[in-house]
Amino acid sequence: MSVPRFELAPGYTISRLLRGGWQLAGGHGAVERARAIADMQEFVVAGVTTFDCADIYTGVEDMIGEFRASPTRHGELQVHTKFVPDWSDLPRVDLGYVTRIIDRSLARLRVEALDLVQFHWWNYAVPGCIEAAQHLHRLQVAGKIRHIGGTNFDTPTTAAMLDAGVPMVSMQTQYSLLDRRPAGAFSGLCADRGTKLLCYGTVAGGFLSSRWLDQPAPAEPLANRSLTKYRLIIEEFGGWDAFQALLRAMDGIGRRHGVSITAVATRWVLDQPHVAGAIVGARYAEHLADNLTAFDFALDAEDHAALDAVLAQAPGPAGDTYALERDRDGPHGRIMKYDLNRD
């Protein structure tokens, strides 16, 4: 089956599966740059034409820019990046600061206008969040940005930016069978305001796969930042035993449909209200064929009943979107890197 598309804004469509770029930033192991750039073409040919990256993903905008300029590239391409001012810079984020970072992304990606810029603000206690979003809107009016979105904002702050006239077409948020926080108040806001969700963490850094079925909990330290991050989410979900119960239910569903646990995880997220697309992290194209099977089947009533029975027993992460991660002194906040936007 071909990759479906979604109209994120009038006249602007994206692939419902997005190729995520975080794993290309070096925090998940060494990256073979030439191979990573060459493999980008495989995603485009397969219909995954929308790439997600960020100004703070070291070197990734440059890699995508090199691919974009390559004479071997064929097919359309949409690139979503981010504007994430450093924690220590927040008091100094004015129009000049925003313009400098956006101009740098334009140069790295080798484009005249950015398809989508997703804004993040680390610390609500520092004033200036709404004003920074309005600066992005000014650059949108000036033609440097086509569309504006957000990443990892909670419900009240998202509503405040929309009320201030910032035309946010999307919010990138963590959403999976292990983390259903967006299904609460934030989903209601999306319904009211037409903001769509671009979801990461859909396979929980690889935890939602057969690799972990009937396996003991991994010992510390974990192999990469994704595993560290999503191991904490598993604990919030209900612990390792609850996680194994979920994997067993997903495995049964996958066997019924002839697909992997990972495909079940992705399909479930894509079926949630207001979700425009699922972001699947990848250094290379080795798992692309499996990722695409999420579009080869549909979850039926029996599947949902099996999943709901497990989810009813698991409290899951509580609170608004990204609230746990904003506690810099808590376990989720302590693993973050807050100052990655230096030149």
Secondary structure, 3 states (H helix, E strand, C coil): CCCCEEEEECCEEEECEEEECHHHHCCCCCCCHHHHHHHHHHHHHHCCCEEECCCCCCCHHHHHHHHHHCCCCCCCCEEEEEECCCHHHHHHCCHHHHHHHHHHHHHHHCCCCEEEEEECCCCCCCCCHHHHHHHHHHHHHCCCEEEEEEECCCHHHHHHHHHCCCCEEEEEEECCCCCCHHHCHHHHHHHHHCCEEEEECCCHHHCCCHHHCCCCCCCCCCCCHHHHHHHHHHHHHCCHHHHHHHHHHHHHHHHHHCCCHHHHHHHHHHCCCCEEEEEEECCCCCCHHHHHHHHCCCCCHHHHHHHHHHHCCCCCCCCCCCCHHHCCCCHHHHCCCCCCCCC
